[in-house]
Amino acid sequence: MERLTGCFAAAIFGKDRQNLVVGSCGHWDCTWRLHVMGHNGSIKGLMTHVVAHHKNIVTAIAMCPSPGSGTGESTSVYVVTGSKDTTGMLWEVEVASKTPPEKPIHILFGHDDAVSAVAIDADLDMVASVSLDGTCIVHTLKSGVYTLTIRPPGLDDSR
């Protein structure tokens, strides 16, 4: 059985920070899911978005409220997913919507092996992904532009 570390993420958003969104991945059908809880994390009114866009199993997920979510101005979250297909994908999900997002905002390329972990920070305008190829790649959140690759010492620099 494979470890599911990094296959769950959560974000609190909305006015008075009373809304909870939980993301999950690692599903057999190559989907990732966003579970929108009711008021104060209640399962009453639970809504689930199921998103299939990766070509292989989604192995990592992270999320954060989009700017304005903490002030009640926005009800969306940024979600970044990583997959065995070697890509990362950035999504903006309107959590009040009854339909899941159709396509990602950005597809993040650069790894030669499965993505094993992802991180996102809207304030820093940064998305990071780590792969089984040993690299950590950083992209900008807003434009999806490649910024930096970090390789551990001794990893072949000819890539």
N, C-alpha and C positions, 0 to 999 in steps of 0.2 A: 504494500500500500504506500502511495506517495504521501509525503508530508504536505499539508495544506497551509503552511506558514505564508502569510501575506495574501491569503485568499478571502480576507474579510476586511472591510474598512467602514468607518462611520463618520458622519458629519452632522453637526448641530447647526441649524440655521433658522432664519425667520425672526419675526418680531419677538422680543423677549427670549430668544434662543430656546423656544419650546418645541421645535420640530426636529425629528430624528430621521436620518436616512442611513440605511445599512446596505453596503454593497457586498456582493459575493461573486466568486469565480471558481474555476476548477471543475465546472460542470461537464459531463460527458459529451454534451451536444455543442461544445465550443461557444457557449453563450456566457455572458456575465449578467448579473441581475441586480436591480436596485429596488430595495424594499423601503417604501415610504411609510413611516409609522404615523399614526394619528396624533392628536394633541398630547403633549407630554410623553411621547413614546408608547401610547396605547396601541394595541393591535386592532382596536375597533377602527374601521376605516382604512385598514392596511391596503396599500396598492403596490403591485409589483410590476416593474418594467423588465422585460426579458429582451436582451439585445444580442443579436448574432451578426458579427461582421468580420471577426478574425477567421483565419483559415485553419486554425488548430486550437487546441485547448488554451483557454485564458488562464495564465499561471500567476498573475499578480494584479492587484487593484489598489488604488489609493484615491482619495477625494478630499476636496475642501470646498467651503461655500464660495460662490462667486462673489465678486465685490458688490457690496450693497446688501448681501444676505443678512448680515448681522444687524443691520439697521431697519430691517423690515421692508426695504425697497425692492428686494429681489427674492425670488423663491427658486433659484437655480443653484446647482452645484456643478463644479468641474470634477470630472472623473477621468483618471488615466488608467489604462489597462495595458498589460503586457502579455505576450503569448509565446507558445512554442513555435509560432510562425516567424519569430525573430523581430516582430514589430511591436511598437507601442502605439496606442491610439488615444487621442485626447477628445473628450466629449464634454458638451455643456448640456445638462439635463434640466429641463423645467419640471420640477418635482410635482407641481400641481396638475400637470398635463396628464391625460389618461392614455396618451400614446407615447411609446418610447422613441428616442431619437433615431432617425433613419440612417444617418451617417456621421462619422467623426468630424470634428473641426480640423484636426491634423492627424496624419499618419506619420509616425516617427520611425525613421530607418537608421541603420548603422551597425546593428549587431550581426554576428555570424552564427549565433546559437540562441537557444531559447532565452527569453527574458525571465528572470527569476525574481525581480523586485522592482517596484516603481515608487516614486515619491513626487509630490506636487506642492507648490507654494505659490498662491496667487499674488501675495504681497511682493515676493521676489521675482515674479514673472518667470518661474523656473519649473521645468519638469525633468526629472532624472530617472534613468532606467539602468539596471544592472543585469548582466547576462552571464550565462554559463561559459561564454567565451572569455570571461575575466575582465571585461570592460565595463566602465560606467560612462554613460553618454548623457550629456545635458543639452536640452533644447529650451527655447523660450516658450512660455505658455501662450502668449497672445498671438504670435506669428508662426510658431512651430519651427523656427530657424535653429539649425544645428549651432551649438556654441562651443562644446568642449568634449573631448574623450579622455578619460583617465584610465591608464593601464597600470597594473601592478608591476613592480620591478621584475625584470626577467622575461616578461611577456614579449613575444616577437613584435618589434616596432614596425615591421614592413607592411602591416595591414593598412 
